Amino acid sequence: MNSAKLGIQPDVRHKPKEAFEFAANNGFSHVEILMDHPYYSLKNLSYAEVIELKWSYDLDLLIHAPATSTNFISLSDDMRKASYEEMRKVCYFADKCGAEVITFHIGWNPAFINNGEFYFDKSLFDKHNEKVLLNELKPFIKSCPVKMALENTIMIEDGLERALSDILETTDLGLTVDVGHYNIRENPFFMKNFDRVVNMHLHDNDGKADLHLALGRGNVDLKKFRLGEYAGFLTIETREENAILESKEYLSKFVG
C-alpha cells in the first residue's frame, strides 16, 4: 500500500463498536461515519463513545455530514440557516472527537417535470448560488475547526464554480472525490483541483445508477483518479462487509 490511508464507511448493519472492530481486524486505518444513518446521527451518538472507540482500536475518524437534512444553496433563507445550524453541530462534534475531515454535500437546486419532460434551467439559480456560497459558506468554512471537504454530487459550473474557485483560493476547503458519482457524471471541477482532494470514496457501478458495488463489479476506471500520486484518505463506500473486503483486494492492484 502506498502512503494513502485506506479505511471504510461501516456496513449499514454495523453499530459503532462493530464498525470499529471490523475496521481494526481487517487492517484499515480509519472509519468514516455517515451521520444520515440513525446509529451515527448527532441525536444518537455521543462524542465520548466515539473517542473511546478511536482510542480502543487505534483508528482515525472521518465524518460524512448529514446530506438529507442540509441544503446550502436552497432558495429558502430559513432552510439554509437550518442547514448551517446542523453543520455547526457537526463541526463541534468532529472537533471534540478529533476527526480528520468532514465530507459534505453542497445541496441542490430543484428541477421540474412538465408534460413528461425534465426541465432544469441552471441560469435561474446562477447568481443566487454564487451569492449565498460567497456570503455564507465561505465564512463558515473559515469558522469550522475541522477541515471540510466538498463531495462531487451536483455539477460544479457557472455561479457554483465561480464561488467555489474563490473559496478554494481563500480558505482551506478540501475536496472529496466519489469515484462512483464521477463514473455516472464526470465533474471536471474536482479533477482540475485534484491537489485539494483529501478524501476519496471508492465503490463501483454501471455508469447509470449509484449502486455502491464492490470495486471491480462495475465499470469504474480507477486509472482516471491518479491513485499512484495520491496520499490522502481512501474510503471504501460499499457499506457491506463482503463488498468492503472484496474492494480492498481489488484495490491492491492499483495501490501497493
Secondary structure, 3 states (H helix, E strand, C coil): CCCCEEEECCCCCCCHHHHHHHHHHCCCCEEEEECCCHHHCCCCCCHHHHHHHHHHHCCEEEEECCCCCCCCCCCCHHHHHHHHHHHHHHHHHHHHHCCCCEEECCCCCCCEEECCEEECCHHHCHHHHHHHHHHHHHHHHHHCCCCEEEECCCCCCHHHHHHHHHHHHHCCCEEEEEHHHHHHCCCHHHHHCHHHEEEEEECECCCCCCCCECCCCCCCCHHHHCHHHCCCEEEECCCCHHHHHHHHHHHCCCCC
